[in-house]
Amino acid sequence: MRNKRQVNNDRDLTRVIKCSSALGLGLMAAFLYSIKQVTPELQYRISVGTGVSFVAAAALSWAFWRLVFGKPNSSENGLSKPRKRWFIILSAFLTVATLAPFVYTLKGVANEKMVEIAEGTALALLALGVVGFLLWKAARFLENDSQRADDSVDSSPEKK
């Protein structure tokens, strides 16, 4: 009973990760594609390319997480060599595809503004790093707590 519940929870969590990541990257790609001018004011145009960017980014994100998580009932411990290769290729591509639109939209920005943008970006990356670290620590705490709870249920007198 407990194992089936854990499998369902894991499957639901992977669905949430896949869907939210696909939606987030798709929206970001669509938004960045539609930006036509940043200075002196932000201008954007929604076109067919915006939709194509959304679908392409969402599909790549979905493929990336499917590669990471593998098949739902896969018994592999770790990634095989071909999967590792695809993981590295997709990781590099998604990184470049995420950074390239930001760099492209900054082409008309003055050098004085570039310093401010670089400081803001560094601050944002620092904040995201801190949040990521805190989420990682919280996940480890909850995982350890769940393991302790499972161990105490398994060793309870009623089970024996």
C-alpha positions, 0 to 999 in steps of 0.5 A, spaced: 500 500 500 505 504 502 509 503 495 504 504 491 502 511 494 509 513 493 510 511 486 503 515 485 506 521 488 513 520 484 509 520 478 505 526 480 511 530 481 514 528 475 508 530 471 508 537 475 515 538 473 515 536 466 508 541 465 511 547 469 518 547 466 515 546 459 510 551 460 515 556 463 520 555 458 515 555 452 512 562 455 519 565 456 521 563 449 515 566 446 516 572 450 523 573 448 521 571 441 516 577 440 521 582 443 523 587 438 526 593 441 528 594 448 530 601 448 528 606 449 521 603 450 519 595 450 516 593 444 514 586 442 509 583 436 506 577 437 506 573 430 506 565 428 514 565 430 511 566 437 507 560 437 512 556 434 517 558 439 513 556 445 511 549 442 519 548 440 521 550 447 515 546 451 517 540 447 524 541 448 523 542 455 518 536 456 524 531 452 529 533 457 525 531 463 523 525 460 530 523 458 532 525 466 526 521 469 526 516 464 520 511 463 515 510 469 517 503 470 524 503 469 529 499 473 535 502 471 540 505 476 543 512 473 543 513 465 546 509 460 551 512 455 546 514 450 542 517 455 547 521 458 550 523 451 543 526 449 542 529 456 549 533 455 546 535 448 540 537 450 542 541 457 547 545 452 542 546 447 537 549 452 542 553 456 544 556 449 537 557 447 535 560 454 541 565 454 541 567 446 535 571 446 537 575 452 544 577 449 540 578 442 535 583 446 541 587 449 544 589 442 541 596 442 543 598 449 548 603 451 554 601 455 552 605 461 546 601 462 550 594 461 553 595 467 546 596 471 543 590 467 549 586 469 549 588 476 541 586 476 543 579 472 548 577 478 543 579 483 538 575 480 542 569 479 545 570 486 537 570 489 535 564 485 541 560 487 540 562 494 532 559 493 535 553 489 539 551 495 534 552 500 529 548 496 534 543 496 535 543 503 528 542 504 527 537 500 533 533 503 530 534 510 523 532 508 526 526 504 530 524 511 524 525 515 520 521 510 525 515 511 525 516 518 517 515 518 518 509 514 523 506 518 519 507 525 513 504 521 517 498 519 520 497 526 513 498 530 511 492 534 504 491 530 508 489 524 512 484 528 
